[in-house]
């Protein structure tokens, strides 16, 4: 790698957000041309530091395999947002280059509107059965390198929620103890179709950092973390504000056009209407002598 490229890489590695802000001022084509000279581990944090729209435009111009790898390196919620901003054709091509389970997770989440629980849930959170022991649970998490989100979700044979086990309780229990003896069965799951605002005050947030999410048939789909809830409500609120601002501007523009059109019509009517001239002053008959001059 030449010296200029070494300097560029060093800047991107040490100041990814500053680099992202600079790249946003260039066209997506130029950004892609520059980023393609960098390794994947350097590109990911720079894309993560960009605003959603320029990041999506940049990724859309990259080779689909590279785009898929970058998205896999981003937080799930951010990767999903960028996928939503791509065209359907581009999105399908990118997900075709992802592992089947990862792609299916994005497909499941994008089936829900952005303001709902389903769009922000983590579908990679594992579920365990009642007869699973503490040691088996921890071993599976370690081997699969999965994350629990602070809870262990326990389901029955139909994949219906039975209860939760707090991770702290799991770690302090005997290895041979079954999860059935550690359950908290009081928590009600979240509906994937519920809006984020509807679940903000759920009582389960006082006891757990994540809550289970189910579909309309009460089958387990994943979990919603409280941090994802906060991120989702903030982003949805920003989008609502932008839509409201755009709506107000649109209505103001329409009102201006109507008023301007009325004003022009009035002026045109005045200009093209009947020509009203003042009547001439006629002589007073009393001042005129019969048969004589006025």
C-alpha positions as CSV (number, residue, x, y, z in Angstrom):
1,X,0.0,0.0,0.0
2,X,1.4,3.4,-1.0
3,X,2.0,6.1,1.6
4,X,-1.1,8.1,0.7
5,X,-3.2,5.0,1.2
6,X,-1.5,4.3,4.5
7,X,-2.3,7.8,5.7
8,X,-5.9,7.5,4.5
9,X,-6.3,4.1,6.2
10,X,-4.8,5.5,9.5
11,X,-7.3,8.4,9.4
12,X,-10.2,6.1,8.8
13,X,-9.1,3.7,11.5
14,X,-8.6,6.4,14.1
15,X,-11.3,8.9,13.2
16,X,-14.1,6.8,11.5
17,X,-16.8,9.3,12.3
18,X,-14.8,12.3,11.1
19,X,-14.0,10.4,7.9
20,X,-17.7,9.5,7.5
21,X,-18.6,13.2,7.8
22,X,-16.1,14.1,5.1
23,X,-17.1,11.3,2.7
24,X,-20.8,12.5,2.9
25,X,-19.7,15.7,1.2
26,X,-18.5,13.7,-1.9
27,X,-20.7,11.9,-4.4
28,X,-21.5,8.3,-3.6
29,X,-19.4,7.2,-6.6
30,X,-16.3,9.0,-5.3
31,X,-16.9,7.6,-1.8
32,X,-17.1,4.1,-3.2
33,X,-14.0,4.5,-5.3
34,X,-12.1,5.6,-2.2
35,X,-13.5,3.0,0.2
36,X,-12.9,0.1,-2.2
37,X,-9.1,0.6,-1.5
38,X,-9.7,-0.2,2.2
39,X,-10.1,-3.5,4.0
40,X,-13.5,-4.6,5.3
41,X,-12.7,-3.9,9.0
42,X,-11.9,-0.3,8.1
43,X,-15.0,0.3,5.9
44,X,-17.6,-1.0,8.5
45,X,-17.1,1.7,11.2
46,X,-17.0,4.5,8.5
47,X,-20.3,3.3,7.1
48,X,-21.7,3.1,10.6
49,X,-20.7,6.7,11.2
50,X,-22.6,8.0,8.1
51,X,-26.1,9.2,8.1
52,X,-28.5,6.6,6.9
53,X,-29.3,7.9,3.4
54,X,-25.7,8.6,2.2
55,X,-24.6,5.3,3.7
56,X,-27.3,3.4,1.8
57,X,-26.4,5.2,-1.4
58,X,-22.8,4.3,-1.0
59,X,-23.5,0.7,-0.2
60,X,-25.8,0.4,-3.2
61,X,-22.9,1.2,-5.5
62,X,-20.5,-1.3,-3.9
63,X,-20.2,-5.0,-5.1
64,X,-23.1,-6.8,-3.5
65,X,-20.8,-9.3,-1.7
66,X,-18.9,-6.5,0.0
67,X,-22.2,-4.7,0.8
68,X,-23.5,-7.9,2.4
69,X,-20.3,-8.2,4.5
70,X,-20.5,-4.6,5.6
71,X,-24.1,-4.9,6.7
72,X,-23.3,-8.1,8.7
73,X,-20.7,-6.1,10.6
74,X,-23.1,-3.4,11.6
75,X,-25.6,-3.5,14.4
76,X,-28.8,-5.3,13.3
77,X,-31.0,-2.3,13.6
78,X,-28.7,-0.1,11.5
79,X,-28.2,-2.8,8.9
80,X,-32.0,-3.2,8.6
81,X,-32.5,0.6,8.2
82,X,-30.0,0.7,5.3
83,X,-31.6,-2.3,3.7
84,X,-35.0,-0.6,3.8
85,X,-33.5,2.4,2.0
86,X,-32.3,0.3,-0.9
87,X,-34.4,-0.7,-3.9
88,X,-36.1,-4.0,-3.7
89,X,-33.9,-5.5,-6.4
90,X,-30.7,-4.3,-4.7
91,X,-31.9,-5.5,-1.3
92,X,-32.6,-9.0,-2.7
93,X,-29.2,-9.2,-4.4
94,X,-27.4,-8.2,-1.1
95,X,-29.4,-10.7,1.1
96,X,-28.7,-13.4,-1.4
97,X,-25.0,-13.0,-0.5
98,X,-25.7,-13.4,3.3
99,X,-26.0,-16.7,5.2
100,X,-29.6,-18.0,4.9
101,X,-30.3,-17.5,8.6
102,X,-29.1,-13.9,8.6
103,X,-31.1,-13.0,5.4
104,X,-34.2,-14.7,6.8
105,X,-33.9,-12.6,10.0
106,X,-33.9,-9.4,8.0
107,X,-36.8,-10.6,5.8
108,X,-38.8,-11.4,9.0
109,X,-38.2,-8.0,10.5
110,X,-38.8,-6.0,7.3
111,X,-42.2,-7.5,7.1
112,X,-43.2,-5.1,9.9
113,X,-43.5,-1.3,9.7
114,X,-40.5,0.6,11.2
115,X,-42.6,1.9,14.1
116,X,-43.5,-1.6,15.4
117,X,-41.8,-4.0,17.8
118,X,-41.2,-6.6,15.0
119,X,-39.0,-4.2,13.1
120,X,-36.6,-3.8,16.1
121,X,-36.6,-7.2,17.6
122,X,-33.5,-9.4,17.7
123,X,-34.4,-12.7,16.0
124,X,-31.0,-14.3,16.7
125,X,-31.7,-14.7,20.5
126,X,-31.9,-18.4,21.2
127,X,-34.7,-20.2,23.0
128,X,-34.3,-23.2,25.4
129,X,-36.6,-25.9,26.6
130,X,-37.7,-26.7,30.1
131,X,-35.4,-29.7,30.5
132,X,-32.3,-27.9,29.5
133,X,-29.7,-27.6,32.3
134,X,-27.7,-24.5,33.3
135,X,-24.5,-26.1,32.0
136,X,-26.1,-27.1,28.6
137,X,-27.5,-23.6,28.2
138,X,-24.2,-21.9,28.8
139,X,-22.3,-24.4,26.6
140,X,-24.7,-23.8,23.7
141,X,-24.3,-20.0,24.0
142,X,-20.5,-20.4,24.1
143,X,-20.4,-22.8,21.1
144,X,-22.8,-20.8,18.9
145,X,-21.3,-17.4,20.1
146,X,-24.9,-16.1,20.5
147,X,-25.9,-13.3,22.8
148,X,-28.8,-13.5,25.2
149,X,-29.8,-9.9,25.7
150,X,-29.8,-10.4,29.5
151,X,-32.5,-13.1,29.5
152,X,-32.9,-16.8,28.8
153,X,-36.1,-17.5,26.9
154,X,-37.7,-20.8,27.7
155,X,-40.3,-22.3,25.4
156,X,-42.4,-25.5,25.2
157,X,-42.5,-28.0,22.3
158,X,-44.7,-25.7,20.2
159,X,-42.3,-22.8,20.7
160,X,-44.7,-21.0,22.9
161,X,-43.3,-18.9,25.8
162,X,-43.1,-20.6,29.1
163,X,-41.1,-18.1,31.1
164,X,-37.8,-16.2,31.4
165,X,-34.6,-16.7,33.4
166,X,-32.4,-13.7,34.2
167,X,-28.8,-14.2,33.1
168,X,-27.6,-13.3,36.6
169,X,-29.7,-16.1,38.1
170,X,-28.4,-18.5,35.4
171,X,-24.8,-17.7,36.2
172,X,-25.2,-18.1,40.0
173,X,-27.1,-21.4,39.8
174,X,-25.8,-25.0,40.0
175,X,-24.7,-26.4,36.6
176,X,-27.0,-29.4,36.8
177,X,-30.1,-27.5,37.7
178,X,-32.8,-27.4,35.0
179,X,-34.2,-24.2,33.7
180,X,-37.7,-25.2,34.8
181,X,-36.7,-24.5,38.4
182,X,-35.4,-21.0,37.7
183,X,-38.4,-19.6,35.7
184,X,-40.1,-16.3,36.0
185,X,-43.5,-16.9,34.5
186,X,-45.1,-13.5,35.3
187,X,-43.8,-11.6,32.2
188,X,-46.2,-11.1,29.3
189,X,-44.6,-11.2,25.9
190,X,-44.7,-8.3,23.4
191,X,-46.7,-8.5,20.2
192,X,-44.5,-8.1,17.1
193,X,-47.3,-5.9,15.6
194,X,-47.5,-3.5,18.6
195,X,-46.1,0.0,18.2
196,X,-43.0,0.9,20.1
197,X,-45.0,3.5,22.0
198,X,-47.5,0.9,23.1
199,X,-44.9,-1.1,24.9
200,X,-42.8,1.7,26.4
201,X,-44.6,1.3,29.8
202,X,-44.6,-2.5,29.9
203,X,-44.1,-3.6,33.5
204,X,-41.5,-6.2,32.3
205,X,-38.9,-3.4,31.7
206,X,-38.6,-3.0,35.5
207,X,-37.2,-6.5,35.8
208,X,-35.5,-7.4,32.5
209,X,-33.3,-5.6,30.0
210,X,-35.1,-7.5,27.1
211,X,-38.6,-8.9,26.6
212,X,-39.8,-11.8,24.4
213,X,-41.7,-11.0,21.2
214,X,-44.4,-13.3,19.8
215,X,-46.5,-13.4,16.6
216,X,-50.3,-13.4,16.4
217,X,-50.3,-17.1,17.2
218,X,-48.1,-16.6,20.3
219,X,-45.1,-18.3,18.7
220,X,-41.7,-17.0,19.8
221,X,-40.0,-14.7,17.3
222,X,-37.2,-13.0,19.2
223,X,-36.6,-10.4,21.8
224,X,-36.7,-6.6,22.1
225,X,-34.0,-5.0,24.1
226,X,-34.7,-1.8,26.0
227,X,-31.8,-0.1,24.1
228,X,-33.5,-1.0,20.8
229,X,-36.8,0.3,22.1
230,X,-35.1,3.7,22.9
231,X,-33.4,3.8,19.5
232,X,-36.5,2.9,17.6
233,X,-38.7,5.5,19.3
234,X,-36.1,8.2,18.7
235,X,-35.7,7.3,15.1
236,X,-39.5,7.0,14.5
237,X,-40.1,10.3,16.2
238,X,-37.5,11.9,13.9
239,X,-39.2,10.5,10.9
240,X,-42.6,11.7,12.1
241,X,-41.3,15.2,12.7
242,X,-39.8,15.2,9.2
243,X,-43.0,14.0,7.7
244,X,-45.0,16.6,9.7
245,X,-42.6,19.3,8.6
246,X,-42.9,18.2,5.0
247,X,-46.7,18.1,5.3
248,X,-46.9,21.6,6.7
249,X,-44.6,23.0,4.0
250,X,-46.7,21.2,1.3
251,X,-50.0,22.6,2.6
252,X,-48.4,26.1,2.9
253,X,-47.2,25.8,-0.7
254,X,-50.6,24.7,-1.9
255,X,-52.3,27.6,0.0
256,X,-49.8,30.0,-1.6
257,X,-50.6,28.7,-5.1
258,X,-54.3,29.0,-4.4
259,X,-54.0,32.6,-3.1
260,X,-51.6,33.6,-5.9
261,X,-54.0,32.1,-8.5
262,X,-56.9,34.0,-7.0
263,X,-55.0,37.2,-7.0
264,X,-53.9,36.8,-10.6
265,X,-57.5,36.0,-11.6
266,X,-58.7,39.1,-9.9
267,X,-56.1,41.3,-11.6
268,X,-56.8,39.7,-15.0
269,X,-60.5,40.3,-14.5
270,X,-59.9,44.0,-13.8
271,X,-57.7,44.3,-16.8
272,X,-60.0,42.6,-19.3
273,X,-63.4,43.7,-17.9
274,X,-65.8,46.3,-19.4
275,X,-64.3,49.7,-20.0
276,X,-66.2,52.0,-17.7
277,X,-65.7,55.6,-18.7
278,X,-67.0,58.8,-16.9
279,X,-70.1,60.3,-18.3
280,X,-69.7,63.7,-20.0
281,X,-71.0,66.8,-18.3
282,X,-74.3,67.7,-20.0
283,X,-75.6,71.3,-20.0
284,X,-78.3,72.2,-17.6
285,X,-81.6,72.7,-19.4
286,X,-82.4,75.6,-17.2
287,X,-79.3,77.5,-18.3
288,X,-80.2,77.2,-22.1
289,X,-82.6,79.6,-23.8
290,X,-85.1,78.0,-26.2
291,X,-83.9,78.1,-29.7
292,X,-80.9,80.1,-28.7
293,X,-77.2,79.3,-28.0
294,X,-76.3,77.9,-24.6
